[in-house]
Amino acid sequence: MALRAESNPPNPWRSAHSEWIDAPPPPVQPRVYLEEAREILSENRSPDLGFRFSLNPYRGCQHACAYCYARPTHQYWDLGAGTDFDSKIIVKTNAADALRRTFGKRTWSGERIVFSGNTDCYQPLEASYGLTRSCLEVCLEHRNPVGIITKSALVRRDIDVIAALAEVADAHVFVSLAFSNAEHARAIEPGAPTPAVRFKTIESLVAAGISVGVAVAPIIPGLNDDQAPEVLRLARDAGATSAFRSLVRLAPPVDAVFEERVRERLPLRCDRILAGIRDARSGELTTAGFGARFVGAGARWAATAALFDSTCARLGLATGDEATLGVGAPARATFRRPTAQLELL
């Protein structure tokens, strides 16, 4: 499907929601491409992820995380997996309408939808386009369960919708927090809010009665594996009740993007970090086999996993399969199929 470039894309740092964006403006103005999506849900068939359906309103992500496993998908559109992924964002303008069409199909049974399985559904451009919010409103209208994972404090804007959805269906938010060290976070996740802002985001969501967990993901041996206990403690203190972990996965071309970033921003640690990842990946930077993409092997990873699990147990944080978003359990059967009768209610 052809994409149409938007000639004057919105600047979220000048929007009414700029107070939620705790990151410097990107080095270049984002270039936005508009897409009319035929389908809005992606179906996952990999056992590495604990959900079946995900919704991604955007392709590419201004958070610019060096490790992002979604980077290769930009190459499907003849765009680069490096700076193109960070600055050339595809916006699915009809996301809510496409979701409503899906809910109208007899084949849809009301399974949980995860926002997002790929790029962050609350990246800065969401402040201008509001696609995630409009899709959540469709889910609320039809009482369809959702799970959300995000690094962004912008999720606080939608507390009203998420809290209402939690009352009539299932709604759970995971805040992604790989670092307690703000310097390391800014080096690897330059467009994302600081860890301190994300802990405050957990507090705000919990205060509204929303179930919140922390995603310590990805764990990068030699960089942040020793930060996991502090992340878990601060997240628990903020009100999180569950946690999951995953090992960084650097499939090509993500490996090149990651190494370039680390050598530039953390040059004295780079070789140690790459060696640590290889130690947990049997000498490689990634593992291709299903079921092993986000978990490690060897003594070092076993120690990291044991420390994570024991810390969760001590803090009273629930854990699930380490490769899931913690939303793999069956959702409540709350979905209401759209009918003329419901339209009158």
C-alpha positions as CSV (number, residue, x, y, z in Angstrom):
1,M,0.0,0.0,0.0
2,A,1.3,3.4,-0.9
3,L,2.2,5.9,1.8
4,R,1.5,9.6,1.7
5,A,4.0,12.0,3.3
6,E,2.4,14.6,5.5
7,S,3.8,18.0,4.4
8,N,3.8,19.6,7.8
9,P,3.8,17.0,10.5
10,P,2.8,18.1,14.0
11,N,5.4,18.9,16.6
12,P,4.3,17.2,19.9
13,W,6.8,19.2,21.9
14,R,4.6,22.3,21.2
15,S,1.3,20.5,21.9
16,A,-1.0,20.8,24.8
17,H,0.5,17.6,26.2
18,S,4.1,18.7,26.2
19,E,4.3,18.4,30.0
20,W,4.1,14.6,29.6
21,I,7.1,14.4,27.3
22,D,10.2,14.2,29.5
23,A,12.8,14.0,26.7
24,P,14.6,16.5,24.5
25,P,13.2,17.2,21.1
26,P,14.8,14.9,18.5
27,P,17.8,16.1,16.5
28,V,15.7,16.3,13.3
29,Q,12.0,17.1,12.8
30,P,10.1,13.8,12.3
31,R,8.9,13.0,8.9
32,V,5.4,11.6,9.0
33,Y,3.9,9.2,6.5
34,L,0.1,8.5,6.5
35,E,-1.3,5.0,6.0
36,E,-4.8,3.8,5.6
37,A,-4.5,0.3,7.2
38,R,-6.6,-2.6,5.8
39,E,-6.3,-4.4,9.2
40,I,-5.2,-2.9,12.5
41,L,-4.6,-6.0,14.5
42,S,-1.5,-8.2,14.2
43,E,-1.7,-11.9,15.1
44,N,1.3,-13.3,16.9
45,R,2.2,-17.0,16.4
46,S,5.5,-17.0,18.3
47,P,5.7,-18.7,21.7
48,D,8.2,-16.0,22.7
49,L,5.4,-13.6,23.3
50,G,2.5,-14.2,25.7
51,F,-0.3,-12.7,23.6
52,R,-2.1,-13.4,20.4
53,F,-3.3,-10.0,19.1
54,S,-1.5,-6.7,19.2
55,L,-2.5,-3.2,17.9
56,N,0.2,-0.9,16.6
57,P,-1.0,2.6,15.6
58,Y,2.5,3.6,14.5
59,R,5.5,2.2,12.7
60,G,8.9,3.5,13.8
61,C,9.4,5.2,17.1
62,Q,10.8,8.5,18.3
63,H,12.0,6.9,21.6
64,A,14.9,5.8,19.4
65,C,15.9,2.9,21.7
66,A,19.0,1.3,20.4
67,Y,17.9,-2.2,21.1
68,C,14.4,-2.1,19.7
69,Y,13.6,-5.4,18.0
70,A,11.0,-3.7,15.8
71,R,13.7,-1.9,13.8
72,P,13.9,-4.5,11.0
73,T,10.2,-3.9,10.1
74,H,11.0,-0.5,8.7
75,Q,12.9,-2.1,6.0
76,Y,9.7,-3.6,4.6
77,W,8.8,-0.1,3.6
78,D,12.2,0.6,2.0
79,L,13.2,2.7,5.0
80,G,16.3,2.2,7.2
81,A,16.4,0.4,10.5
82,G,18.6,3.1,12.1
83,T,17.8,6.8,12.1
84,D,14.9,6.3,9.6
85,F,13.2,4.2,12.2
86,D,13.7,7.0,14.8
87,S,12.5,9.9,12.6
88,K,10.4,8.6,9.7
89,I,7.1,7.5,11.4
90,I,4.2,5.8,9.7
91,V,0.9,6.8,11.2
92,K,-2.2,4.6,10.7
93,T,-4.8,7.4,10.6
94,N,-7.8,5.1,10.4
95,A,-6.8,2.9,13.3
96,A,-10.0,3.3,15.3
97,D,-12.2,2.7,12.3
98,A,-10.3,-0.4,11.4
99,L,-10.6,-1.7,14.9
100,R,-14.4,-1.1,14.9
101,R,-14.6,-3.1,11.7
102,T,-12.8,-6.0,13.3
103,F,-15.1,-5.9,16.3
104,G,-18.0,-6.1,13.9
105,K,-16.9,-9.4,12.4
106,R,-18.5,-12.6,13.7
107,T,-15.0,-14.2,13.9
108,W,-13.9,-11.8,16.6
109,S,-14.4,-13.4,20.0
110,G,-13.2,-10.6,22.4
111,E,-9.7,-11.8,23.1
112,R,-7.3,-9.4,24.8
113,I,-5.5,-6.9,22.6
114,V,-2.0,-5.7,23.5
115,F,-1.0,-2.1,22.8
116,S,1.6,-2.4,21.2
117,G,3.5,-5.5,20.3
118,N,5.9,-3.5,18.3
119,T,6.6,0.3,18.7
120,D,5.4,2.3,21.7
121,C,1.7,3.3,21.3
122,Y,2.4,6.4,23.4
123,Q,5.4,7.8,21.6
124,P,5.5,11.6,21.3
125,L,3.3,11.8,18.1
126,E,0.4,10.3,20.0
127,A,0.1,13.6,21.8
128,S,-1.0,15.1,18.4
129,Y,-2.8,12.2,16.7
130,G,-4.5,10.5,19.6
131,L,-4.8,7.2,17.8
132,T,-4.1,5.1,20.9
133,R,-6.8,6.9,22.8
134,S,-9.4,6.6,20.1
135,C,-8.7,2.8,19.8
136,L,-9.0,2.5,23.6
137,E,-12.4,4.3,23.4
138,V,-13.5,1.7,20.8
139,C,-12.4,-1.1,23.2
140,L,-14.3,0.6,26.0
141,E,-17.4,0.9,23.9
142,H,-17.3,-2.9,23.2
143,R,-15.8,-3.9,26.6
144,N,-12.8,-5.6,25.0
145,P,-9.9,-6.5,27.3
146,V,-6.6,-4.7,26.8
147,G,-3.0,-4.8,27.9
148,I,-0.7,-1.8,27.5
149,I,3.0,-1.6,27.6
150,T,4.8,1.8,27.3
151,K,7.7,3.9,28.4
152,S,5.8,7.1,28.1
153,A,4.2,9.3,30.7
154,L,1.6,10.3,28.1
155,V,-0.4,7.2,29.1
156,R,-1.5,9.4,32.1
157,R,-3.6,11.4,29.6
158,D,-5.8,8.4,29.1
159,I,-6.3,7.4,32.7
160,D,-10.0,8.1,32.5
161,V,-10.5,5.7,29.6
162,I,-8.2,2.9,31.0
163,A,-9.8,3.1,34.4
164,A,-13.3,2.9,32.9
165,L,-12.2,-0.1,30.8
166,A,-10.8,-1.8,33.9
167,E,-14.2,-1.6,35.5
168,V,-16.1,-3.3,32.7
169,A,-13.4,-5.6,31.2
170,D,-9.7,-6.2,31.9
171,A,-7.1,-3.4,31.5
172,H,-3.6,-3.8,32.7
173,V,-0.6,-1.4,32.1
174,F,3.1,-2.4,32.1
175,V,5.5,0.5,32.4
176,S,8.8,-0.5,30.6
177,L,11.8,0.3,32.9
178,A,15.1,-1.3,32.0
179,F,17.2,1.2,33.9
180,S,17.4,2.9,37.3
181,N,20.5,4.8,36.1
182,A,19.2,7.9,34.3
183,E,22.5,8.4,32.4
184,H,22.4,4.9,31.0
185,A,18.8,5.3,30.1
186,R,19.4,8.5,28.2
187,A,22.3,6.9,26.3
188,I,20.3,3.9,25.1
189,E,16.8,5.3,25.1
190,P,17.4,9.0,24.1
191,G,13.8,9.9,23.2
192,A,12.1,8.2,26.2
193,P,11.2,9.8,29.6
194,T,13.7,9.4,32.4
195,P,13.3,6.5,34.9
196,A,12.1,8.9,37.6
197,V,9.2,10.1,35.4
198,R,8.2,6.5,34.7
199,F,8.1,5.7,38.4
200,K,5.8,8.7,38.8
201,T,3.7,7.4,36.0
202,I,3.2,4.1,37.9
203,E,2.1,6.1,40.9
204,S,-0.5,8.0,38.9
205,L,-1.9,5.0,37.3
206,V,-2.1,3.1,40.5
207,A,-3.8,6.1,42.2
208,A,-6.5,5.8,39.6
209,G,-7.1,2.1,40.5
210,I,-5.4,0.7,37.5
211,S,-3.5,-2.5,37.7
212,V,0.2,-1.8,36.9
213,G,3.3,-3.9,36.4
214,V,6.9,-3.2,35.5
215,A,8.7,-4.6,32.5
216,V,12.4,-4.9,33.2
217,A,13.1,-5.2,29.6
218,P,15.5,-5.6,28.1
219,I,18.1,-6.8,30.5
220,I,21.5,-6.0,28.9
221,P,24.3,-8.0,30.5
222,G,27.2,-5.8,31.5
223,L,25.1,-2.7,31.5
224,N,21.8,-2.9,33.4
225,D,21.6,-6.4,34.8
226,D,22.8,-5.1,38.2
227,Q,20.1,-2.4,38.1
228,A,17.1,-4.8,38.1
229,P,16.7,-5.2,41.9
230,E,16.6,-1.4,42.3
231,V,14.1,-1.0,39.4
232,L,11.9,-3.7,41.0
233,R,12.1,-2.0,44.5
234,L,11.2,1.4,43.2
235,A,8.4,0.1,41.0
236,R,6.9,-1.8,44.0
237,D,7.2,1.3,46.1
238,A,5.3,3.2,43.3
239,G,2.5,0.7,43.5
240,A,3.4,-1.9,40.8
241,T,2.1,-5.4,41.7
242,S,3.7,-7.6,39.0
243,A,6.9,-7.8,36.9
244,F,8.5,-9.6,34.0
245,R,12.0,-9.6,32.4
246,S,13.5,-10.3,29.0
247,L,17.0,-10.6,27.7
248,V,18.1,-8.1,25.0
249,R,17.8,-9.6,21.5
250,L,20.0,-8.1,18.8
251,A,19.0,-9.7,15.5
252,P,20.4,-8.0,12.4
253,P,20.4,-5.1,11.7
254,V,19.6,-4.2,15.3
255,D,23.0,-5.5,16.3
256,A,24.8,-2.8,14.2
257,V,22.5,0.0,15.5
258,F,23.1,-1.1,19.1
259,E,26.8,-1.4,18.8
260,E,27.2,2.0,17.1
261,R,25.2,3.7,19.8
262,V,27.0,2.0,22.7
263,R,30.4,2.8,21.2
264,E,29.4,6.4,20.8
265,R,27.7,7.0,24.1
266,L,29.4,4.4,26.5
267,P,32.7,3.7,24.8
268,L,34.5,2.3,27.9
269,R,31.8,-0.2,28.5
270,C,31.0,-1.3,25.0
271,D,33.3,-4.4,24.7
272,R,32.2,-5.6,28.1
273,I,28.5,-5.2,27.2
274,L,28.9,-7.1,23.9
275,A,30.8,-9.9,25.7
276,G,28.1,-10.1,28.4
277,I,25.4,-10.5,25.8
278,R,27.4,-13.2,23.9
279,D,27.9,-15.0,27.2
280,A,24.2,-15.2,27.7
281,R,23.6,-16.2,24.0
282,S,26.1,-19.1,23.6
283,G,28.6,-16.8,21.9
284,E,26.1,-14.9,19.7
285,L,24.3,-11.6,19.9
286,T,20.9,-13.2,19.3
287,T,19.0,-16.5,19.3
288,A,16.8,-17.3,16.4
289,G,14.9,-20.3,17.6
290,F,11.2,-20.0,18.8
291,G,10.9,-20.0,22.5
292,A,14.5,-18.8,23.2
293,R,14.5,-15.3,21.7
294,F,14.1,-13.3,25.0
295,V,15.7,-15.7,27.4
296,G,19.3,-16.6,28.0
297,A,21.6,-19.5,28.8
298,G,24.7,-20.1,30.9
299,A,25.7,-19.4,34.4
300,R,25.6,-15.6,34.2
301,W,22.0,-15.5,32.9
302,A,21.0,-18.1,35.4
303,A,22.3,-15.9,38.2
304,T,20.6,-12.9,36.8
305,A,17.3,-14.7,36.5
306,A,17.6,-16.1,40.0
307,L,18.3,-12.6,41.4
308,F,15.3,-11.2,39.6
309,D,12.9,-14.0,40.8
310,S,14.1,-13.8,44.4
311,T,13.8,-10.0,44.4
312,C,10.2,-10.3,43.1
313,A,9.4,-12.9,45.7
314,R,10.8,-10.7,48.5
315,L,9.0,-7.6,47.3
316,G,5.7,-9.5,46.7
317,L,5.6,-8.8,43.0
318,A,3.8,-11.4,40.9
319,T,5.7,-12.9,38.0
320,G,4.7,-14.8,34.9
321,D,6.4,-16.3,31.9
322,E,9.5,-14.1,31.5
323,A,8.9,-13.7,27.7
324,T,5.4,-12.4,28.0
325,L,3.7,-9.1,28.8
326,G,2.1,-10.7,31.8
327,V,-1.2,-10.8,30.0
328,G,-1.1,-14.3,28.8
329,A,-3.9,-15.5,31.1
330,P,-7.4,-15.7,29.6
331,A,-9.3,-12.4,29.9
332,R,-12.8,-12.1,31.2
333,A,-15.5,-12.8,28.7
334,T,-16.9,-9.2,28.6
335,F,-16.9,-8.4,24.9
336,R,-20.2,-7.0,23.5
337,R,-20.7,-7.5,19.8
338,P,-21.9,-4.3,18.2
339,T,-25.6,-4.4,17.2
340,A,-28.3,-2.0,16.4
341,Q,-29.8,-2.7,19.9
342,L,-26.5,-1.7,21.6
343,E,-26.3,1.5,19.6
344,L,-29.5,2.6,21.4
345,L,-28.2,1.9,24.9
